Amino acid sequence: MSNKPPHIILIMTDQQRADTIGALGAPWMKTPVLDRMAREGVAFKECFVTSPVCVGARASLFTGKYPHGCQIFSNFQPWQPTWVKMLADTGYHCVNIGKMHINPYDAPGGFHQRLFMENKDRPMFLGERDRAIYDEWDKALHARKVEKPARYNRDAKDPEGYKKALGAFVWDLDEDMHPDHFIGDTVCWWLKDRQNTDPLFLQICFPGPHPPYDPTAEALAEYADVDIPVPDVTDEELAAQPRAQRQLRDNMIEFNFDSIAWKNKPSREELLRIRRHYAANVTMIDTQIGRILETLDEQGYLDNALVIFTSDHADALGDHGHIQKWTMYDTVLRVPLICWSKNMNLVPGTREELVQMFDVAPTILEAAGVKIPHDFEAKSLVGSLYQRADHQPREAVYSELSRDHIQTGAEFIMMRRDEKWKIVLYLDDTYGELYDLKADPHEKKNLWTDDSLAETRERLRADSLLWLARGGLNANRPPSRAPQQPMRV
């Protein structure tokens, strides 16, 4: 292992579920590259995001704070990363390729260089004029003289087919213009076009498998006969959901977000079709990650590098009657998290401890030998990577969400989850959610009104509010005078 600071490669996807990696309990998935990383590295099976929306989760990751700490809750709030500049100030060359979802989209964010791309279905001409900007993919599509697929032109060309698709389409332009291929190509080009000198922090984010679910025909063919589990959603389960969730389902049906013309109670065949498209998109990304790792190795980066793979949040894909995010179910909050290195001697294996995705932030800083800010609410995972005796796992994880233009049914939602219990509180509703995860791991039975659990419910509610109060205090607390020594990997 080198005494030099390691290169750090942070690879992210957008909206990828935890059950999309073959080696981690999803035998229907074709993900050989991620499978190898999981087997050879450290895979955290219980990783939860701090918010079930893009910007809330990403702002947490790049500030080291929960949404209440960084005061970023929705996709339209302006924000920029904080700790990237810390890496830059210590000599790292910091580059972002792909999606960051910084607001404004083209803000530097502490990076030396950004080749950014935003949502696949982002309309430039409706609703986003104040933030409208052409990203690298827009420019490439224009250079090819092709029209970017979006909800408006898809609907106009085939209204009936558009409704039946439920957001699942086959990519019908040149394969190299698919956004996930485009990111893979751009990263490999960038790596080959420069010299491996300074320690590198390279953040890569693929736009998929965020909807529209749009794999190439070749990728989709790999799943033609693959049986992927689909949910069985009952009237009883839907009736037990808080009113904000009913409003969310109605909004998804009425307003056609991200090329998804959603519906109540899609059939098993419709759900299977969506999930096959989604899985094929993940397989496409897996292939691109393989190309990137090969290029990193050819250029000498992997001789001293920490590679981290994760996603900003997941996708319900029909679970609990929902599509996309904006809920506090595990299928939306749990994401993959894999740490891999060629020669940094991590202790390989799966970890069952509760972690939060933004714990990646102090993990990166500690690996780089950079002092972790005193006000971080995220916790470094380096101790777990090396199975150190002083590592203290989290007892619970939390997530937060505020009202936006899609989740309109509640002013504020917060979730607390430990190994047995999950509670979800709604600021403007006396009714919430309570699940016994040991007896009901798929969160089918809401126990909120179970009188025998009243004491448990109130204990968890009190703990959640105490956590929120402590978080608000810590976010504004001045630095401790006690010396802090950064730890190197």
N, C-alpha and C positions, 0 to 999 in steps of 0.2 A: 504493500500500500504506500502511495506517495505521500511525502510530507507537504506537498503543495496543496492549496485549497482545491477541492474536487470541482469538476464541472458538474453543474446541476441542470438536469433536463426534466422539466415538468410538462407532461403530456396530459391534456384534458380532452374530454369529449363533452358534448352538450346533451343533457337529458338521457343519460345511460343508466339503466337499471343494474342493480347488483347481480341479478340472476341472468347475466348475459355472458358469462365466461365459463367455458366448458369445464375447466379443471376445478372450479369453485362451486360445483354442484348443479351445473346446467348442461347435462349431457346432450341436449339437442343443439347446442351452439357449436359453431365451427370457428374457433378462435385459437389457432395453434401458437401464435406469437404471445398473446396474453397468457395462454396456458403455461408456456415455458417460463415467462416472467414470474407467474404465481408459484410454480414449482421450485424455481431456483432462488426466488427472493422471499419477501415477507408480504403476505396477503392478509389484510384486515377485513374480516368478514362482517363486522358490525360497525361500519362507518356511516355516520349520519350527517346530513348537511344542516346548517344553522338556519336555512330558510328555503322553502320550496319554490323559489323563483330565481331566475338567473342572476340579476344584479345583487339581490340580497345575499345570496350565497357567495358570489364572487367578491363583493366588497368585504365580507367577513374574512375570506381567505387572504385578501391582499391588505387588510388592516390588522388582522389578528384579533378582531373583536366581533362579538355577536352583533346582530343588527341594532339592538338597543345601545350598544357601545359606540358604534360608528355612525349611528343615526341614518342608515341606509336600508330601506325596506322594500322599495318598489323599483321596477325596471326603468323608470323615467327620472329618477333622482340623479343629479350630477355627483360624481365621485371620481377619485383617482387613487391608485395604490400608494401605500406609504413605505413599505419595507424594500421595495425594489431599488429605490435610491440608496438605501443602506448598503446593499450589495454593490451597487455601482461605485459608491464612495470608498469601498475597500478594494477596488481593483477588478471587479467582475464586469465583463462586457455583457450587457443585459438586452435581450432581443425577444420580441413577441411576434409570433407568426400565427395568424388565425384570429379567432374571436376572443376578445377580452370583455366586451360589453361595458367599457368605460363610457361615461357620459361627460363631455361630448365624445363621440366615437373615435375621433382622431387625436385625442389628448395624448401627450407623450407618456404619462403614467410612470415616469422615472426610468423608462427604458431608453437606451441609446438609439434603438431602431425598432420601428413597428411596421410590419407588413400585415395589415389587419383585414379581417373579413367579418361581417356581422351576420345576421339571420339570413337563412336561405330564402325565406318568403317575405323579406322586408319590403313593403311597398314604398317606393320613392315619391310617389305622386299623391298619396292620400294619407293624411294623418300624421306625417312625419316631416313636413316641410321645414319646421324649425330646426330639425336635427339632420336633414337630408344631406347625405354625403356619399360619393361614389367610392367604394372600397376596391381592393385589388381585384377581386373576382368580377365586380361590375365592369372594370376597365378591360379585363381579359375577354369577357363576353362581348363587349362592344367591339373589341378588335377583331373578333371572329364574325361580327355582324349577325349575332344571334340574340333572340329575345330571352331574357331571364324568365324561367317559369315562376309564376306567382298565382295567388288565388284568383286574381281578377281575369287574367288571360285564360287560365284553365277553365274557370266557370263559363266564360264567354264562348269558348270553343265547343264545350260539351256539357251543358248545364245538368242534364240527367246523369251522365256518367260521373260528373264531379260529385254529385250528392251521394251516389252509391259508393264512391271510392273511400269515403271516411278518412281522407288524408293520405291514402296509400296509392302511390303512382309509380310507374316504371320510368326511370330516367331515359329520355329519348333523344338527348343531344349527344355530342361526342363524349366518350367516356372520360377523356382527360379534362373535360370541363365540368364534370361532377364536382361539387364543392369539396368533398372529402379527398378525391383524387387531386384536386387543385392544391389543397393544403399540403398533401404529401409531396407533390412535385416541387412546390415552392420551397419547402424545408430542405429537401435534398439538394436543390440547386443552390440555395444559400450556403449550406454547409460545404459544398464542393468549391464554392467560389471565393472562399476566404482561407486564411492560414490559421491553424490551431495554435494560438499564442496565449492570450490572456485567459484566466479562468472564465468560463462561459456560463451564464444563466440563460437558458433558452426555454421560453414558455411557448408551448404549441397547443392550440386548441382547435379541434375539428368541429365544424358546425353540426355534424350528425351525431347521433341518430335523431336529433330534434326534428319534429315534423316540418314540412311534409315528409312522410316516410317514402323515400324515393331512390331505392337501390337501382343499379343497372340490371338489365335483363340477365346478364351472366351471373351476377351475384344472387339474384332472386332464384334462379334455376337450382342453385345449391340447396334450397329449402323447399323445393316443389312438393316433396312427399314427407317432409319432416313434421312430426306431430309435436307441437309446442303447447304446453299447458295453457288453458284459457279459463277465466273465472266463471263461476256460476253465481250470479247476483240475484238474490231473492227480494221479493217485495218487503219482507220483514226487515231485511238489512237496510234497504233504502228508507223505510219509514222511521228507523231509529236514528237517522242522521240529523244533525242540527240544521236549522233552516238556511244557514249560510251555504251549506253544501247543496241544498236543493236549488238555491239561487245560482250557484256556480254551474250546475248542470244545465240549467235553463239558459244561462249566458253562452255556454259553449255551443248549444244548439242554435241559438238565435243569431250570434254574431260572427261565426265562421272564422275563428282564429287559426292562423298558420295553415291554411288550406284544408282544415278539417271541418267538414259538414257533419257534425256529431248528431247523434240520435239517442233517444231513450231505448234501452234494452236491445242493443245490436245482437244479432244471432251469433251462435258459436262459429259458424262459417265466416262471418264478417270479422269477428275478433281474431280468428286464426289467420285470416288474410292480412290483417294489420300487423300481427306479430311476426309473420314470416317476412314481410317487407322490412320491419324494424330490425329483425335478426340479421337479415342480409346486409343492411346498412352497417351494422356492427362488424360483420365479417369483412366488409370493404375497408373499414377503418383499421381492423387488425392487420390486414395486408399492408396498408400504408405505414403503420407503426413498424412492421418488419423491415420495410425499405429504409425508414429513418434510422433504425438501429444499425442496419448494415452500413449505411453511409457514415454514421457516427464512428463506427468501428474502423472503417477504412481511413477516416481522417484522424484517427488516433485519440478521439475523445474518450472512448469507453475504457481506456487504460486507467483512467482515474475519474470516475463519474458516478453520481447517484442519479438514477432514473426513477421518477415517481409518476404513476398513472392514476388518474381519478376522473370524476365527473362532477359537474356543478349541482346536479340534482337528478332525479329519475323521472319516470313517466308511468302513469297509472295503466295505460293501455287497456282500459275497460274494467280494471279492478274497482270494486265498490261502485260501479256505474259511472266512473269518471274517466276522462281522457286528459293527458298532459299532467300538470302539477297543481299547485295552489291548495293542496290538502295535506294533512299531517299523517297519512298512512305510511307504514314502513316501505311500501312499494314505491313511494315517491321520495321519501327521505333517505333511504339507504342507497349508497353508491359504492362502486368498486374503489378500492385503494390498494395499490401494489407498490412496494419499494423494491428496487432491483439494482444490483451492481455487479459488475464483472469481477472485481477484485477488492472490494472494501470489507469483505469478511462479515457481512450481515449474517445473523443466525436465521437460516431459512425456515419457513413453515407458515402455517396459518395462525392468526391470532384471533381469539374469540372475544377479547376485551372490547368494551364500548369506546369508540373514538369519534371525533368530529372531523369533518373534512378540512376545516380551517386549521386543524392541528398540523397540517402540512407546512404552514408558515413558519412557526418556530423550529420545526424539524429542519427546514432548509437553512435557516439562520444558524442553528447550532452546528449543522454539518459544515457550513462555510466558515465557522469560527467567528461569527458576528454576534454581538451582544443582543440578547432578546429584550425588547422594550419592556419596561416595568408594567405597562398598562395592558399587555396582551392578556386576553382571556383564553386564547388557544394554548395548548400544552404540547411541548415537544414529544415526539415519538421515538427519538433516538435511543432512549433507554429500552424501549420495547424491541427496536431493531437489533440491539445487541444483547437482549435478555438480561439487562443489568438488574441487580438486586434492589437498587434504589428507585426503580421505575414504579410509579403509583398510577394504576389505571383509573379512569373516571368511574364514578358510581352511577352517574346519570348523564343523559344528553338532552339538549334542548333545541327547539326551533321556534322561529317567530315569523309572523306574516301580518302585513297591514292591508287595509283596503286599497285597491287599485282599480283600473278600468275593467278588469276581468273578474277579480274576486271582490264583488260589490256587496256581499251579504253581511260582512262583519268589519267593524272598525279596526280590530286587532285580534289576532289569534296566537296563542302560544301553546307549546307542547313540551311536556316533560316525560322522559322514558327511562326506566331502568331495566334490569333483566327480567322483571316480572310484570311491572305495571306501566301503563301509559295513560296519561291524562291530557286532554286537550281542552283549553279554556277559551271562551269567546267573550270579549270585553262587554258586548251589549246583549248578552243572552245568559240567562240563568241555567240554560241547558247546555251540556257539553258532551264529551266522550270519555269513557273509561273502559280500558281493556285489560283483561288478565292474559298476558302474553304467553304464560306457561300453558294455560288451558285452551287458549284461543290465539295461536300465533298468527293467524291470517286476519285477525281483527274483524270478525264477522258479527260478533255479538256485543253491542254497546251496553255496558252495565251501569250507565249513569244513574238510572232510576232504581237500581237494586238497593233496597233499604238495608240489607245486611252488610253492604259495603259503604254505608254512609261515613263511618269513621275513617276508612281508608281513603275515600274520595276527599274528605276535608283535610286529611293529613297531606295528601299529595298537592292539593290546591294551595295550602299554606306554604309548603316547601317551594312550589313554583313561584309564588309571589315574593318569598324571601330571596330566592335566587335572583329575581328581576331587580329587587331593591339593592342587593349587594353589587350586582353588575353595574347599575347606574352610579353607585358610589365609587367603585373601582375605576370606572371610565374617566373620572375627573380627579382622581387622587394624584398628588404630586409624587415625583420619584422618591424612592427610599434612599436614605443616605448610606445604607449598608452597601459595601462593595459587592459587585456581582462579577463573577468570572465566566466568560463564555467557554463552552466545552467544544472541543474539536472531535470530529469523527476519526 
